[in-house]
Amino acid sequence: MALRDSARPQADRSNRVVLDAYGFIKGWLIATSLWVGALLLVVAVYFGVPAAWNGTDAGHVWGLLGIAIFYSFGVALVFAAPLAWVLAYVLRPVGNQWVHIVAFFFVPTLTFWVLGSVLNFGWQPVMLIPWATVGVAAAIGRWAIRRDALFSSATPPA
């Protein structure tokens, strides 16, 4: 218990923002689908448009789209879902849903920027732009479930 918590009554401290499984999965699916959709659009334009302009066969684009779907949903499941769960857990005492939405933009953006830096995708500040797409998708997913959030008033066991 923090010192500032002792000044507030116990009933005030026990209010927690919680999401049930439906809200969590709904937010994750919305955020992941938005990010994967944007990634598929980028892959299709980056590889498909030059092939169409040159008159070459663009059959390889379908394989690249499949790879993008497979790996992006995998990354979202392995990294984004646990990150969202931890972030939602840390933000439980914060009742303002807009703070949650802003945090769901900044934390995934910076986390994936650092993770991308470790994996040699580039550490330059300009690399925040593509990683911000992850943050935007996460913030939109959190915004979509803002009304699904429940406020628990149960007191934790002593």
Order of alpha helices (4+ residues) and beta strands (2+ residues): alpha-alpha-beta-alpha-alpha-alpha-alpha-alpha-alpha-beta
